[in-house]
Structures are given as structure tokens and as C-alpha cells.
Amino acid sequence: MPRRTATMLASTLMLIALLCAGVFIPVPYAEMSPGPTVNTLGDHDGEPVLQIAGKKTYATSGHLNMTTVRVTSADYRMNLVEAVYGWLAHDNKVVPHETLYPDGKTEEQSTQENAEEFSQSQESAKVAALKQLDVPVKSWVIVSTVVKGSPAQGKLHAGDVIKAVDGTAVKEPNDVAKLVTKHKPGQDVRFTIVPAKEQAAAEKEKRTPTKTQDISMTTTTSDDAGEKRAIVGISAGTDHTFPFTIDIKLADVGGPSAGLMFALGIYDKLTPGSLTGGTFVAGTGTIDDAGKVGPIGGIEMKTVGARAKGAQYFLTPADNCAAAAKDTPDGLTLIKVGTIQDALGALKDIRSGDTADLPKCGK
């Protein structure tokens, strides 16, 4: 066989071998890409995203779109060819698998966590919007989750209202950890609670809960690295009673990043006129009960997805501005927001056409 032919054959076989390796050898990466974007003022799957009953609502116009990121599943293993394609693709982002699924988290665990965060973001969005409207909302601290095998298992339950710890009244979720960690691991701590069933019955009957319980348990040591501290194995959260019904109907979405856009949509429906003035505004950001906007992941994917749907402005958490401004889609203006008040102020400028002084990312 001529040397040239042999060399070409060997090169071809080597190329085939490399391609096969690239296709069949998995790599420890996952991919993020732009996901669906939904108008919180509109319908999704045939029904309104925001449904309000028991309170007068007003017609809206334009868009206040929440945005999402599509990610590969926890069980999916990319091959080298897919990873390289993702690195080269402008609208996709390839990241280490552990970035999306830390500590070997399964698909089921990730889905459950995202669902819980999504539910909490909806509650905070309602509270933040109603506070802007000076509508009173009753709030209390509850047991959000109980860790399996912890001292609290079987003694405290999700939904129990935490009134006090060691006789000291609890007003915020952070109070619970502060009071428990005053103990050394192995010491007893006493919770005063309203059982979840009693709280639910009181809400249904529109009365003040009357049954409380004192429950003691022995603290254990945290598994966190660094300084050891006393824990009982719960996370505390906040629950609310609203003066009228606000339902958010949006399936197959998880995580807390739609909080800001839900809050703005609720505010828009409860106030005369249009917040956007008919403009297409999209955005993202977590929100807490006080209306503070927090950062999210995948900002680059969200701006791309929003612009592809026609968004002209994008409400961007202040802490995400630097990353978003590095590669802003043409025709999209990024607006920096740190609170719901910032967002409302920006929307006022947009609908009035006075956009020269908008707090833009990258300024």
C-alpha cells in the first residue's frame, strides 16, 4: 500500500475513533438554554396566570413576562461532542454538572426543591404587592421542613406555627435559629407551637387559634463545616393570610426567580391603568416580603429568551447587571432594580416615554 494512502487511512481511522469517543464518552457537564417566557398579565394553557377573587381588578395591557432557563436533567450525561457544541453555541451555556445538581442531588430532589421555592416566591410576591398597596397581610412563623432523622422528627411538623422558643416570642424565621443556637449541642430546647391542624381550622373558621403546645427536644450538632452549633433539624418560614384570594396558575415551572414579575403583575391587576403602557417588558428576580429583589441564575439565557419573544425592556436584579450587560441582545434595554419600588419607578418612566434616565445596567 502506498505510504500516502496508508497515512490517509490511518488519519481517517483516527478521526473516526475520536468521533466515536466524543459521542460515547460522557463528560461531567450540563447545559443551560433559554426557556419559555410567560406573560403574567395574560393566559397560559387556556387560563389566566393571575386569578384574583374578592377584590376589584382592572384591565391591563402590554407584557410583564417572567422568564425561565431550560436545563438538562440530573440523570442526563452529555458527551464530548454535545459539550463542545454547547460551548460554541451563542445562546447556550455549558456548566459543570455539580453547578446545577450539587452534592449528587437527584432529579426528584431538585424538582421538589424547585417546587418549594416556587411556592414560597408566589407567597412573597403577593405580600410585596399588597404592601405596596397598603393592604394589610397577617403573617406568622411556621415550620417549613423537618429533616428526616433529626431531633424534631415526630415532634414538629410542617405547617406548625412557632410562637416562641424557650419562652421568647418569635417574630421572624431567623429568630428560631438564633434562639436554638444559644444552646450547646445536647442541651434541651422548648418550642411553643400552634399545631398545623389547629391553625388550619382557625383560619377556616376565621378565629384566633386557641390550642398551643410546649414541645421539648434535645439539640444535636450541625453537620456544617467549621464551627459546630446546636440544631434541631428544621427550617423556619413564613405563612400568610390574605384578605382576598390570589391564585397563580403556572405549571411546570420551579425556583424563586419569577417573584418580582408575579408581584408586578398582581400590582398591575389591582390598580387602574396599565403599568407598562402597552410596552413589552420582561424580567426576573427573587423577591422577599419587604419587596427586596434578589439575584438569580442563568441571566444570559433569560435575556436571550425574552428578546426572542419581543421584549424591549428587561428588569434585571442589581447583582446580575454586570453579567447581563456583557452580552445584551440587540434591541433589549436592561434596567437595574433592587426593590419593587425601583421596578415601579422604571415602569412609570417607560409608560410616560421618559426613558433617558432609566437606571440601565452597564452605565
Helices and strands as residue ranges (DSSP letters): H 3-24, E 29-39, E 43-44, E 47-48, E 50-53, E 63-71, H 80-88, E 93-96, H 97-100, G 102-104, H 107-132, E 138-146, E 161-165, E 168-169, H 173-180, E 188-194, H 196-205, E 213-218, E 220-221, E 230-231, E 234-241, E 245-248, H 259-269, E 280-283, E 286-287, E 293-294, H 299-309, E 313-317, G 318-320, H 321-325, E 333-337, H 340-352
